């Protein structure tokens, strides 16, 4: 019933939406066209057909101004149905972009208009909420503030991908046992699995503190991809961005990979992490920053005064593969950077998350409702789940606390649509952490988040590992009486 009702309101919601933010500027009256198409990408010397998400000139993604309308005409110029999710924005539920929740997919050749307040500035992205995401149906969605426009700094956007010449359906079938199979895996307790065979090229490490015999194994990577890309290119032919000597650069990094986490390595230039998931934090200085699937990092670099070349690398978690781009002054020789590092990339943990402090915390109030969600998985059956005691029903204007516990041997970047939440606890330690939309739960970890129920709908809460979501790791937060 709710889908039928919302399909009727899809065209009219643009008229209602302006009341949500009466202070934004009356701008962009003509819709920006965003085209879903097909394109040819050459990877490792071999051509592949993938999706594109571009304007009419072929430029990928969208760049919008904070405080204006998201006024976009989406055109599907492919032969297949699809839909786009605006990851990081908080649209009305009818425009969220998950097929049949509530709006139908956009049919081949069809057009759909979207209009709602774009909200504050930030580094966001947009992508299909189906297996088409693996086929690179994704692009940056950058919202700039007036302060961004006024700053004397160069912006560099980096969209990361994991790439396979196999179709996503083939990859999923392989994970479920139809390809190389899971023979020899033992499932044990659902989620708490003993040491497993190294199937599908999985990289596994023991969990510290566990006994050696029957020790649970942390499974890092389900899929061995053919390549890892930064802005559609490998390090065999990287994008080179020309920079000024002694200049300042803002990296806007988006992990658009479907099943791969990375660590960003800024090399000999120490970076200042200034925002996560598009929302400002108290800056943290380092040269390595973890980024899981669906997450974004804004890193500011102050470059040396002389000529130089500065690789910005994304190190694959627990493996030697790497990708990235090269920042270089115009008068420098750029050295070769290989696609394989000398050592494995770091295994992601929650140490940085525990240090993050938002610049805009939630107002101080006690939660009106609290829920517990347990993340479980059976690697042998390749089945993943979010277990709750009952429906996650909320009411408008409530403060909601969600306690998530990961009882599986894989990490899960958990994403909530339509809202931003504040991380307020990790493994029993309470603190006022980052405000974001995607938070990582490592094996056996507990993460507590809180958010204000301010956007009625039936909103997905899911793992942003595409194949975990596709095999069951998604539930919904539903507003009472609103759908």
N, C-alpha and C positions, 0 to 999 in steps of 0.2 A: 504494500500500500504506500509506503513512504516514497518509493522510487517514482511511482506514477504521479504523486502529488508534487514532487520536486521537479520533475520534468516539465510540469505546467508552469512552474515559477522561474525556470532557467532564464527565459528571455526578460522577465520583468524584474529580476533581482537587481539589475543595474540601476533601476529607478529608486529602489529602496536603499541600496547600499550607501549612498552618500551621507545618510544620517548617522552612519557609524563614526564618521570623522569629519565634522563640519569645518575644521580649521585648515584642511588641506587646500592647496592651491587649485584653482580651476584651470587645468592645463590639459594637454594632449587630447583635444576634442575629436581628432581623427584617429581611429584605431591603428595601432602598429600591426603590420602583417607579420605573422610567424608561420613559416611554411614547414610542414612535415614532408620530407622528400627522401629520395634515395641518392646515394653518391658512391663513388668508387674510391677506396682507400688502398694504398699500396703499403703492405707491411712485410718486412723481411723479403722484399723483392717480389712479392706475390700480390695480385690484385684481389680485393674482396669488396662485395657490395654491402654497404651498411646504411643505416638511417642518417638523416641530417635534420637539424632543427635550426632554421636560418631565416634571415630576412630575404627580401626579393633579390638582393645583390649577392646572396650566398654567404653573408657574414653570420657566423653562428651566435646564437643567444640573444639576450636582450640587455640593454642598459637603460635604466629608468631613474627618475628623480624621486627622492623621498618626499612625502607629503602630497603627491599627485595621485591620479587614478592609475591603476593597472588597467589599461584600455587596449585590449589585444584582440585581433581577429586571427583565429587559428584555422589554417587551411590544411586539410589532409590530401596531399597530392600523391599518395601511394595507393596501391591496390588492396591494402588491408586495413581493417578497422583498428583504431588505436585511440589513445587519450593521453593527455599530459598532466602531470602533477606538479604544482608550483611549490617546490620544496623550500621551506623557510618563510613563505608568506602565510598569511592567515585569511584566506578568502572565505566567503560564505560557503557553507557545506556543499551547496549545489554546484559549485565551481571548483571543487577540490581536485578532481582529475583521476579518481579511482573508478574504473568501469563499473557501472551499475550500483554505485554507492554515492549518490543516488542516480547520477546522470548516465545515460547510455554512452557507449563508445562512439567516437566520431567516425562515421562510415567513410569508406574510400570515396574521395572526391567531395566530401562535405565540408562545410564551413560553420564555425561557431564563434560567437562574440563573447568576450569576457570583460566585465568592468566591475571593479571594486577598489577600495582604498589600498594603495600599494604598501602603506605603512612606513616605518622608519628605514634608514639606510641599512645596508648589509650585503655580505657576500652570500648569495643563494644560488640555487640551480633549478633546473626543470628536467623532468625525465618521464618516460613511460612507467606505468605501475604494473607492467606485465613483463614477460620474458623478453620483450622487445628492448628492454633496457640493456640487456647483454649485447644486442646488436647496435649499440651506441646511439640509441634514441635518447639523447641527453644534451644539455647545453648550459652554459653559465647564465645566471640571472642576477645581474648586479644592480643594486639600488644605491645611488650616490646621494650624499647630503650636500648642503651648501658648503659645509666645512671641507668636504672631500674636494669639491671643485676649487676651493680657494687655496688648498695646500700646495706647496712647492715640492711635489713628489710625483714620481712616475708610477703608474699602476701597471702591474703585470698579473694577468689572470692565468692560472694553470689548472686545467681540468685533467684529472688522472683517469685512466681506464685500464681494465684488464681485457685482453683481446684474444679471441679464438677463431680459427677458421671453421670450426664446427658450429652448427646451429645451437642455440640455447636448449632446444628440445633434446638434441643429442647429448649435450653436457648433463642435463638433468637425468636423462635415462641412464647414463653411465653411473651417476651418483646413486641411483636407486637400484643398481645391480644389473641393468640390462646391457651394459657395456662390458667393462672389466670385472664387474661383480664385486660382491662383498664376502665371498667365501673365505672363511678363516677368521672373520671378525666375530668377536663375542660381545653380545650386548650387555650382559649382566643386568644390574638395576638400570632402569630407564634413566639416562642422564649420568649416573655414576658408573662409568664403564671401566673395566680393567684395561691393561695394556693391549693396544690393538695393532693389527698388522698394518704395514705402511701401504695401504691401498690408494689408488688414484694419485700417487705421488705425494701423499700427505706428509707434511713435516710435523713431527710430534715431539714434545718435550715433557718430561715428568713435572708434576706439580711439586714444588718444594715442600718439605715437611711430611710428605707421604711415605709410607714404608716401601722398601725396595721391591719386595715380593708382591705381585699383583698391583703395582703402583698405577694409579690412574694416569692416563696420558693426555696432555693438552694437545688437541688437534688444531693446527694452525691454518693449513691451506687444503681445501677440498680439491682444487683443480689446478693442474699444471697448464697454464695458458701459453699460447704461442708467442705472445709479446705483451709488454707493459708500456703504455703510452702516456705521454704528456702532450696535450694539445695535438693529438692524433699522430705523434711521431715518437720513434724510439731514439735512443742515444746514438744509434748508428748514423742518424741524420736528424739531429735535434733542432728544435727551434732556437734561434739565436736572437736575443733581444738586446739591441744596442742601448747603452746607458751612458750617462755623463760621469766623468771623473768626479769623485767626491759627492755624487748625487745621493738622493734619498729615494728608495724604491719601496712601494707597498705591494707585497705579494698577496694575491687573493687566491688561495689554494682550495680546490674542491676535489674531494675523493669521490669520483663518479664510478669507481670500480664496483663490480657487482659482488665480488667474493674475495677481495684482497685488501688487507690493511697495509699501511706504509708508515715509515718514519721519514719526515722531511728533514733533510740535512742541508744546512746553509753553508757548510764548509768553513773556510777561514774568516767569514764575516758573521759575527754574532748577531742573531736576530732578536727582535723584540716582538713577542706575541701580544697583539693588542685586541684581538677579537676572536671568538669562537662561535661558529654557526651564525655569523653575521651580527653578533651582539658584543659590545665593548666589555673588556675586562681590565683589571689592574695589570699593567704590562709585566711580562715575565721574560727575562733575557736568557737565551740559550742558543745552541747551534743545532739541536735536534728536538723535533716535536712530533709526537705520535698523531696519526689521523686514521680513523677507521672509516668504514663505508658510510657515505651519506654526510659525513662531517665536513666542516670548512674551517680553515685557519687563515687569519690575516696576520702577516708577519712584516714588520717594518725593518728595512736594512739601511744602515748608514755606510755608504761605500767609501773605500780609501780614495785619497786624492789623486793618485797616479793611475796610469793605464793598468788594465787587468782584465782577466777572464774569471768568472765566478759561477761554477756549476751549482745549480739548485736541484738536488737529487731527491727522489722518492725511493726509499729502500724497502723492498718487499719484506714483509714480516717473516722472520725465521728462515730466510732464503737469500741466495746471493744475487738474484735478479734486481735490477734497478732501472729507473727511468728518470726523466727530468728535462730541464731546459738549461741554456747557458746565457748568463748575463755577461756582456762584454762591452768594453769601450771600443770606439771605432778604430783605434790605432793599435789594437793588440792582436797577437796571433792566438788562435783558439786551438788548444790541444785536444787530442782525442780522449773521450771518456767512454769506457766500455759499458756494455749492457749487463755485465756481470762484475760484481764486486769481489774483493779478496776474502770477505767474510760475510756471514749471514747478517741480515738486517735484524735490529732489535725485536724482541717479543714485546708486544704492547702490554702495558700494565696501567694501573690507575694512579700512579705517583703524581703525574702532572695534573690530572683531574682534581686531586686532593689539594693542590696548590692554587687552583683558579679561584678568583674572586670577582664577581660581577661588578660592573660600574652602576648597574641599575637593579638592585635587589627587589624582590617582592615586598609589598607592605607587610608589616608585622601583624600577623593574626594566626590564630590556631586553625587547624584544618577542620572543616565541617564533615568531611567524609574521608575515610582511609581505606585503601584496598591493598591486598597483597597479591602479587603475581609471581608464579614460579616458572622459570624457563627450563624446559626439559627436552631431551632428545634421545633418539635411538639411532646410532650411527649405522648399525647393520641394516636396518630397514630404511634408513635415511628419512626419518620422520621427526618433525620438530613441533613443539607445542608451547602454549602459554596457559598454564593452569591457574584458575582463580576459583574462589569459593562460590562465586555467583556472578551475575552480570555486573559490569562496571558502569552503573547508572549514577549520573550526577544531576544536579539542578543548577540552573543559571545563577551566577554570582557566588557560588560556593568556592571555598578554598579546598582543594583536593590533594591529599597525600597518597602517593603510590610507592609501595615498597616492593622492589623487584629483586628476586633472588635467582641466580643462575646456578642450576644444579646439573649442568651439562659440562662436557669437556671441551667445548668450543666457546669462544667469545661471541657476544651478540651485541651489535650496535643497535640500540632500541630507539625507534623514531615515533614520535607522536604527531599526528597531523592536526592542523588548525590551531595550535597553541604553542607557546614557549613555556618551558618549565624551568624551575631552579633546582639544581642539585644541592640537597641539604644534608646528605649523609652518605658515607661510604664505610661499609664493614663496621658499623657501630659507632663511627666517629661522626658527630654532628658538626656542621659548619655552614656558612653562607657562601655557597659555591657559585659556579657559572650559571647564567641563564642561557639555555640553548634548546634545540629541538631533537638532538640525537646524542645519546650517551652510551658509552661502552660498558658492558658488563663482562668482565673476565670470568673464567671458570671459578665457581664456588663463591663468587662475590655477591654482596648485597649493596644495592644503590637505592637511595631514597630521593624522590623528586616531589616537588609541589608545584601546582599551577592553579590559576584562577579560571573557573568555568565561565568564560565570557563569549563563547562562539558556538551557539547551539547546532547540534547535528549528531551524526553517528560517525565518530572519528576513528580511523584505524590507529592502532598501536601495534607496531610490528618490528621484527628484526630487519635491518637493512642489508643483510646478506641475502641476495635475491633468491637463492635456492632454499634457504631456511624459510623465508616467507612463503615461497611457492609450495612448500610441503607442510605447512601448517602453523608457522610461528607468527600468527597475526590474530588479534582480537580487536574489540571495539569499545570505545568509551561513548556512552549514549546519554543524551540529555533527556530526562524524564519529561514526557508530554510535549516534546518539541519536534517530533518527527511523525 
